[in-house]
Every structure is written in C-alpha cells, then in structure tokens.
Amino acid sequence: MKNIVILLLVSFLIISGCTKDQDYPNDSNSNNRTNLINPGSYDNVYGSWIVTYYKNLENDSIINKSDVDSWGGLDVEIKFMPDSTFCGKNTSNIIGGLYLVHDSIFDIKVYGGTKMGQPKWGYMFSDVVYSHSFTYFLRCYNELILYYNNNKNCIVLHPSRKEIHCRFTYSND
C-alpha cells in the first residue's frame, strides 16, 4: 500500500510539473517546434532551444523577453549536442562551450562568449552562467528547465523552430 501511495504521488508530481506541446503565449517562436535531438528521451538536454522566460521559484515571478530590453526581440538560442558541447547566440553574441549532465544534474563547465554590446535579455543569461552554478535540469515534453541559485530560480527553454547552426564548437579533450 505504501509503495502505491508513493508511486501515485510521484506520478502526480511529474504530470503536474510537465506541460504538453502547445503554443506559448509569451514566446515569439510559438509555431511547431521540431528541432530536438532524440525528442522522446527526457534524460538529456540535446537539441536547439530558445530561452522563453526566467522564473523566481520563491515568489513565483516570471520575467519574459517582452519585460526587458531585447533590442526588438533578439533571442538567446542554444544548441546542446550529445558530445557535451553547446553553441548558439546570446542575443547579439556568439556563444559556445562545454556542459555536464549526469543523471539530472546539469552544469555549464566552459562558457565562451562575451557580455559586450548585448541587451538586458542577453545579460540575464550571461549573468546566470557567470554567477551561478546550475544545479539540475528537468525536461518535460517540449520544455527544458535549468535550475540554478540553489534551486530558487530557473530558466525555461522551448525548442527552436529552426535548427541552430554552430559557427564554432569546443572539444572535450
């Protein structure tokens, strides 16, 4: 009986914490999202993603791109690859580096990119990477959540509607 109650509780938490593929009203890229590597697997971060919003989990506040300067809607775009490298664009700057995933633990180990000449939307991502250690990730359906700041905050990403092409990548060696 105890195992059934625990199983039901865990199932409820997983189901209530995930969202199905849908249109995201605060996302400028709300059309069909298909650029996920191995989309049926929820134990990885692979694929092309766009930062949709930042959430403070202590007071449940959300910061959308439309709430801050983004120079007319520039995105933070990241492509996580199976070899633990990533690349993309942080609004006006090219980024790349190495990340670590073990079970559901996530961290960016090497981050190449600058904070120069980018709007606040770009600074927000850079500030998280440079100032906080990510703790873990949750991938539910078409949503990737990266937790940081001792799990008090998270960045929510949704699949990009277009493939992100890397201009440079890092080596794991």
Secondary structure, DSSP 4 states (H G I P E B T S, - for coil): -HHHHHHHHHHHHHHHH---S---TT-S--S-----SSTT-SS---EEEEEEEEEETTTTEEEEGGGS--TTT--EEEEE-TTSEEEEEETTEEEEEEEEEETTEEEEEEEE---TT--HHHHHHHHHHHH--EEEEEEETTEEEEEETTTTEEEEEEE-SSPPPPS------
